[in-house]
Amino acid sequence: MSYTQQLKNQLTDTIEDDRERNRAELAEILFSNGRVDLEITTENPKFARYIFNLFLKLFGKKGKLTTKPSKRFKKHNFYLLQYEDVWDELKELKCIKKGTHGYYSPVLAEIPDAKKALKRSFLKGIFLSSGSLSDPHKNYHLEIDSQNDAILETGKELLEGFGIHPGISERKYNKVLFLKDSEDISDVLGLIGANKALLEIEDIKIQKQIRSDINRQVNCDTANIHRSWQASEKQIGAINALINSDKFKGLEPKLKEAAKLRLEHPDMSIKELAQTATPPMSRSTLYRRLKEIVELTENG
């Protein structure tokens, strides 16, 4: 089961006990399914049952449910919901109009001025009908994909009303609204009531941040160790060069002490090395002495 399927199953677990919000949600579902006389088709059995129960709760109307095999996927089925003589009930939604070829659902012009709860319900309907969400373990990508431009325009307007600004991409036959920012996706999940998925994506974000911080620290430590090793190799090389040229005997006692420490502890950092001196010296003091030794060999 895809991540989108799991999310939509969460959203259709229960029907809210709020008639206005249910009406707004059902209005969008009918809107997304285009002209209705009245038929709604879906491959998701739970979504079909959800619509069936939503109609029953709002209007006491039972639809005729038919199952048909999918032509694309042999193991999948299409679920066709059919309603007869529902015009009086649909008028209550204030978005269904009767056209020449049946009923259809235009953009809800009043939604931008409606209560935020109704906007959230309408967005939930948009996602149930036309939305998808990638598994956040892999990447962050939420999109609304519909051949009905009015749905995309309405979705864009509603999202922007909540301070969320989706991108728009062109597909072969239609446009797609999409979000790739994890914060925006979290906001959308909160708006449509996907609380379980919201908590999951927030947990994933925390895990990714922890892993990122650990990797950054490991990379930093590795780089420091590499730099320390290179410096040690250079210092040891300089000390050996002085020993081989008999110049080591003429070094000041403090430089000889620094050289002896480095030869005895080639793997230590300057900070660790300074603490092994008797008495211990500061890191900067030892660094200056070793640097002076290196400069003596470089200057001949």
Summary of the structure (lengths in Angstrom):
residues: 300
radius of gyration: 34.4
end to end distance: 72.7
largest distance: 109.1
contacts: 857
relative contact order: 0.09
helix: 57%
strand: 13%
